[in-house]
């Protein structure tokens, strides 16, 4: 069974999906990148129907142990046993919102603003917190971004039953965040 990692942009869900399965993963400028076929649920609007999303998950589950997703509504509707990467702390939420803005070009930020209504980093940070509170109502498989940044992502994954994680990717990512790896 594939692990679906739900998160909002900036909250390091790509990293969590890569820790579960690092197939085809690369790190560029401190960001974890998955192959194109693995990241389609990060743009759920590109699917015509939920059945198309179901077919996609069935197909990628033959290749990968995990996929990243931005489609909370779909996972709730389908009652998936998804993992949610959430944010609780305001400062960490602002870090994630700023990270999202800096990782993407202005058109991606503008598109997100139009779709979600977040006009500033502070607005998006609040959305990260609110969205995490919603996700907690629908899954017990929670990874707190605060723990990811503190070096406890592997332990957090182990706590929800995922034992075989890619420690090297995590160490490299943490070093990049701290400016220790170039």
SVG drawing of the C-alpha trace seen along z (x, -y; Angstrom):
<svg xmlns="http://www.w3.org/2000/svg" viewBox="-16 -40 45 43">
<polyline fill="none" stroke="black" stroke-width="0.4" points="0.0,0.0 1.3,-3.5 1.7,-6.1 0.1,-9.4 1.8,-12.4 -0.6,-15.4 0.8,-18.9 0.5,-22.5 3.4,-24.0 6.4,-24.9 5.7,-22.3 8.3,-19.8 5.9,-17.1 8.2,-16.2 10.9,-15.5 8.7,-13.2 7.6,-11.3 11.3,-11.0 12.2,-9.6 9.6,-6.8 10.8,-6.1 13.7,-8.0 13.2,-6.5 14.0,-9.2 14.5,-11.9 16.9,-14.8 17.7,-17.7 18.1,-21.1 18.6,-24.4 17.5,-22.8 14.3,-21.5 13.4,-17.8 12.2,-17.1 10.3,-14.0 9.9,-12.7 7.1,-14.2 4.9,-11.1 5.1,-11.0 4.0,-14.6 0.8,-14.9 -1.4,-15.1 0.4,-18.3 -1.7,-19.8 -5.0,-18.1 -6.8,-20.5 -5.1,-18.7 -7.4,-15.6 -10.9,-15.6 -12.4,-13.4 -11.8,-11.7 -11.9,-8.4 -8.9,-9.7 -7.1,-10.4 -8.0,-6.8 -6.5,-5.4 -3.4,-7.5 -2.8,-6.3 -3.3,-2.7 -0.7,-3.2 2.0,-4.9 1.5,-2.5 3.1,0.1 6.3,-2.0 6.6,-3.9 6.0,-3.5 4.9,-7.1 3.6,-10.1 3.2,-13.8 -0.2,-15.4 -1.9,-18.8 -5.5,-17.4 -6.9,-17.1 -10.5,-17.2 -10.0,-14.2 -8.2,-12.1 -10.9,-12.9 -13.7,-12.0 -12.0,-8.7 -11.2,-8.0 -7.5,-7.4 -5.2,-6.6 -2.9,-9.5 0.0,-11.1 -0.4,-14.8 2.5,-17.2 1.2,-20.0 2.4,-23.1 1.4,-24.3 3.9,-27.1 3.4,-30.6 7.1,-31.1 7.5,-27.8 4.4,-28.5 6.0,-31.8 9.2,-29.9 7.2,-27.5 5.2,-30.2 8.4,-32.2 10.0,-29.0 7.1,-28.3 7.3,-31.8 11.0,-31.7 11.0,-28.2 8.5,-29.3 8.3,-32.0 5.9,-34.9 3.3,-33.3 3.0,-30.3 2.6,-32.6 0.0,-34.6 -1.9,-31.5 -1.9,-30.3 -3.1,-33.7 -6.0,-33.7 -7.0,-30.1 -6.7,-30.3 -7.0,-34.0 -3.6,-34.3 -2.3,-37.8 0.8,-37.7 3.2,-35.4 1.4,-35.9 -1.9,-35.0 -0.4,-31.8 1.2,-31.0 -2.2,-31.2 -3.6,-28.9 -0.9,-26.4 -1.9,-26.3 -5.7,-26.2 -5.2,-23.5 -3.3,-21.4 -6.1,-21.6 -8.5,-20.4 -6.2,-17.5 -5.9,-16.3 -9.6,-15.7 -9.2,-13.1 -6.0,-11.3 -4.0,-10.2 -0.9,-9.9 0.6,-13.3 4.1,-14.6 4.7,-18.0 6.9,-20.3 8.5,-21.5 9.8,-17.9 11.1,-17.8 13.1,-20.9 14.4,-19.7 15.8,-16.5 13.1,-14.2 11.4,-13.3 12.6,-9.7 11.4,-9.2 8.1,-10.8 7.7,-8.4 8.6,-5.4 6.0,-6.5 3.3,-6.1 4.6,-2.7 7.0,-3.5 10.3,-1.9 12.5,-1.9 13.5,-5.5 16.2,-7.2 18.4,-8.7 21.0,-10.0 18.5,-12.2 17.3,-13.6 20.8,-14.3 21.7,-16.1 18.5,-18.1 19.0,-19.2 22.6,-20.2 21.4,-22.2 18.9,-24.0 21.6,-24.8 24.0,-25.9 26.4,-23.1 26.4,-21.4 27.0,-23.0"/>
</svg>
